[in-house]
Amino acid sequence: MVFNYDTSDPLAVITAAPPSETPEEKAAREEREAESRRISNQIDEELRLHKADLKKHEQMVKILLLGQSESGKSTTLKNFRMQYAAEKWAQERTSWRTVIQLNLVRSINAILDAIKHPDADDGSRISFTERHQLLAIRLSPLRRVEEDLKRLLGAAANPVEVMEPSSSIRTVSPRPSAEFYVRSWEWRRFVQASQNGNESEHPRTRHEGTNSTDISEIIARCSEDIRELWEDDVIQDMVKRRALRLEDSATFFLNASERIAARDYQPQDDDVLRARLRTLDIQEYDIYVEESESMLTWKLYDVGGSRTQASILAHRHAWLPYFEQVTAIIFLAPISCFDERLAEDPRVNRLEDSFILWKAICSSKLLKSTTLIMFLNKIDLLAKKIADGVMVRQFLPSYADRPNETRAVVKYLRAKFNDTARNYSPEPRACHIYATTVVDTRDTARILDSVRDGIMREQLKKATLV
């Protein structure tokens, strides 16, 4: 049997057609060969895309912002965007006006709720006058304003389920106003409509008649009454004696109520940093950081931290998919809350909850190569509590007889968190810990520069090892 093939090609004997091949067999063979070439080309294309994706990830820094609710994650994200995405930040600043108005109105309504119950936590009775009752009546339109603002922002009006504490557990007074949530896509839709000057096209405005101009007018008319209520000595005494849990930024907004309630009010950076807007889902933002004459993409993820019964599994479990190929984790621990308990579960001390989360993150094998960065946050509030005479050892027995001073408390907690990272990390690694007040833009900008340099050094070190 003679085969006709090119003897210079060693594979020709394999690919050569059989000498007695019929036209039908030839057609079938050529069809098989075409299918093989198609599959081969498809594999080559997938390999090319995979290689390009790997190269892209090598040039991308992925950072997760983790921590319990109200730890300062969103504020840290705002600082990143203010420093490294200044143009987009400036474009969005005006859109925060509605959120800031809501923060102010919610704080006033919380105080009005407390006026209805004159019995203080210490058993005494607060004597409200007819003037207080009159102010409460005059400010009653703010009830409707709060609901309108929530609808405008697309809030999911589902209150947090709070577990009843046992009688033996000391708790601070809960917030009178139920927590609310906003979906990130709804918020971004609102931001986009605001930037384009088409707020009337926003679904909440079009279908429910919510109008930000009318809302601003009502708030402006209430401005003097808001200021009078907040500056009243009896109200200030009530807030202090009842340990009324307003938002951390409530005092800032209430002190600036005259400016914020103005009809032509435009948000400032400090206003936006302190504005609280709790989202149901995970927020993702890109920033671009210059490194060695090139621009690196940093992907920042703000992951929710609620501990409600539904969220323990559904929300914190949602962190896991984001752990893959993560470059660094910035964990925020609000150390000013050493004397507070979780609103969602009053059995759990908030500082203890931060330790539990931190231990889980440090011990995760998925994160064994991840750079760990911790912000011991809200140092300003810690200093204020200590100045007011709150004794740390009363709530943190292990603190023992150490000085009841801010610097000493920070040093003690820094060592505790650092020990946890060292003892529970699957592999030895550095842990960078900073004492922060993330609403302080100047100090936070300096810290973020240090964080950036540290991450770049770690990236270079890993590249050198590879």
Secondary structure, DSSP 8 states (H G I E B T S, - for coil): ------TT-TTHHHHS--TT--HHHHHHHHHHHHHHHHHHHHHHHHHHHHHHHHHHHHTEEEEEEE-STTSSHHHHHHHHHHHH-HHHHHHHGGGGHHHHHHHHHHHHHHHHHHHT--B-TTS-B----HHHHHHHHHTTHHHHHHHHHHHHHTEE----------TTS---B--SS---EE-HHHHHHHHHHHHTT-GGGSHHHHHH---HHHHHHHHHHTHHHHHHHHH-HHHHHHHHHTTB---TTHHHHHHTHHHHTSTT----HHHHHH----BSS-EEEEEEEEETTEEEEEEEEE------HHHHHHTGGGGGGGGTT--EEEEEEEGGGGG-B-SS-TTSBHHHHHHHHHHHHHH-GGGTTSEEEEEEE-HHHHHHHHHTT--HHHH-GGGTTS--SHHHHHHHHHHHHHHHHHHH-SS---EEEEE--TT-HHHHHHHHHHHHHHHHHHHHHHHHH-
